[in-house]
Amino acid sequence: MNNTTNPYEKIPVKVFNNSRCASVWIAGEISQIIKQKQAQQLPCVLGLATGSTPIQVYKELIRLHKEEGLSFQNVITFNLDEYFPIPKESLHSYYHFMHENLFNHVDIKKENIHIPDGTLIKEQIEDFCQYYENLILEKGGLDFQLLGIGSTGHIGFNEPGSSINSKTRLITLDRKTRADASSSFYGIENVPKYAITMGIGTILQAKKIIIAAFTEGKQKIASTVIEGAISSQYPATFLQNHKNTLFVLERASAQGLTRYQAPWLLEAQGLKGELQIKYDLSTAKKGVIWLSQKVGKPILRLQQEDYEDNGLLELITQIGQGNCGIVNLTVFRELSQIITGWPAGGRPDKLPESYFTQKKAISKQKIIIFSPHPDDDVICMGGTMKKLTNQGHEVHVVYMVSGNLAVFDFDALRFADVLKETQKMIGGNGEEFYEKVKKQIKEKKLGEVDGPDLAYIKTVIRRTEARSAALCTGVEEQNIHFLDLPFYETGKSTKRPLGDEDKKIVKDIILKIQPDQIYAAGDLTDPHGTHRVCLESILAVLPQVKEQLPNLNTLLYRGAWQEWELDKVTMAVPLSPDELYEKRIAIFKHQSQKDRPMFPGSDSREFWQRSESRNKETARLFTNLGFVNYEALECFVSLDVLLLLGEL
């Protein structure tokens, strides 16, 4: 945990190693407030939030209640917001969320639970909002307010442009907010356009506020709110005016802060302690890349005054013996070595380094590419896959989950229709299956689990698309594997926790193939967290297979949702224009995800567009550092590097 304050951070910050530790700590803070009020024989008034961020907090509060006797008898709650209009029994209502994740599991009195009412008619809302405000005051005001933060910087549903003095009211949801929620509603068209929310003025009246942000996807908005200027465009920045607000982050979401992006700026001001920098090659890479981008110069043109003017004098003193040229050359050579067209090695000794050669590697490797969903492999590393197969390596692609949740019903019905028409020619009862699928679609309500036949045809669609894409990159058919890990197969966006059966399946496939190299997804900001769970399954079994595979090298890829920071990159694989086009064709094999995927997140671009944009942008960044002007680069980070940095 890190609680260092510095002049860049305008809201006090605590940083934990992971969201689990952070959530347990937050629950402990809430527990203390409840107990203090109990000792004073007073009610404890809590403002509560919904969404993915507080779920682990609520789980810990439930544990404290069941295992340590924490009572909620004196607790009065007021929820921040609710969609409008929405029935209470809807799986997407915050009324349902709060009862499912907290209230049904503790001894809180029903009459002490207050949630904005999404069932009102519009004419009743203004009076209800005034009633809600008055009731909070009548109960003594909020002793504590728990907040998450949206990608637009909203707290509650106070969207950009909200006033610092705003009160509980009906608001129109920003399209980006609705897009962020679309994965839970199975499409943005199903997300309500309105919500009832506590106002910023209401929130700021709370005696104590904790706002939390977890996962890599919250890096940018967290740093903007914590270090940026107060602005109604980022409503959470108004918390800078509150005297008792704490921002809780995990390491992944804190990386955008100056203390991590440019810690030398703090050290230059005499702020050391936990932030004291160890000047080594890793720090040199980070510092020189940052400096090059800041001053707009290639690495080899950086001068002494560039270092001195930007807090990096100590770097050239310790790494370059006072000579910035030594630092420049050291970092440039280090970065040069990570660029390779031979991702599994084996470059023929007499062959000049060529990134686009079709020559075979002199030593063949066994490789596993773990793909959480059926399209992550080609989206994130389709070009590298093609190089590996072209160079003669034995490439296995392992698809970890079925991905059937991401297929639209109309696509499933179309494929069932294809089956029906095909079986008219070859024999079989496709008509009966088609009618079953059609009936299950008709009877299914929003958010309900697909019927067995509908789920099956969706699995088949994703599986055949994945097989086609892998074959397109040169992977042999017998080397394509489908695990269908059990944690995913709930039929809902909410998954089971990672279990022993999941881990055993992953371990067995590794031991069966006996790879020299593993590629796994480090892109951990997908909407439902599937990538994170899949990576956890791999991390859990790697120590168990280490004895049999002592030289196993594990690399993580990104591309669908984010890209690696340059200073962490272990290997960068250049792609020619033709190779980039071939990668696009492989992605196009996933027709069910083309044009409009079920779960696009807040990025409106198609996955091939995101991937190409990130690959080209990475190439541009390398060019600006002084390297060759590549068309595109796919980047990878060694698992060992991330473990050393404490980022996994």
PyMOL commands that set and color helices and strands:
alter all, ss='L'
color gray80, all
select helices_A, chain A and resi 19-39+55-68+94-101+103-105+110-112+122-138+175-185+188-190+200-204+216-227+235-241+251-254+258-261+263-267+273-275+281-295+299-301+304-309+313-318+324-338+376-390+404-406+409-426+430-443+452-472+477-479+486-488+500-513+530-545+566-568+577-588+591-593+607-625+639-645
alter helices_A, ss='H'
color red, helices_A
select strands_A, chain A and resi 13-16+44-48+75-79+81-84+113-114+144-147+169-172+194-197+209-213+245-250+366-371+394-399+480-482+517-521+553-557+571-575+632-638
alter strands_A, ss='S'
color yellow, strands_A
deselect
rebuild
show_as cartoon
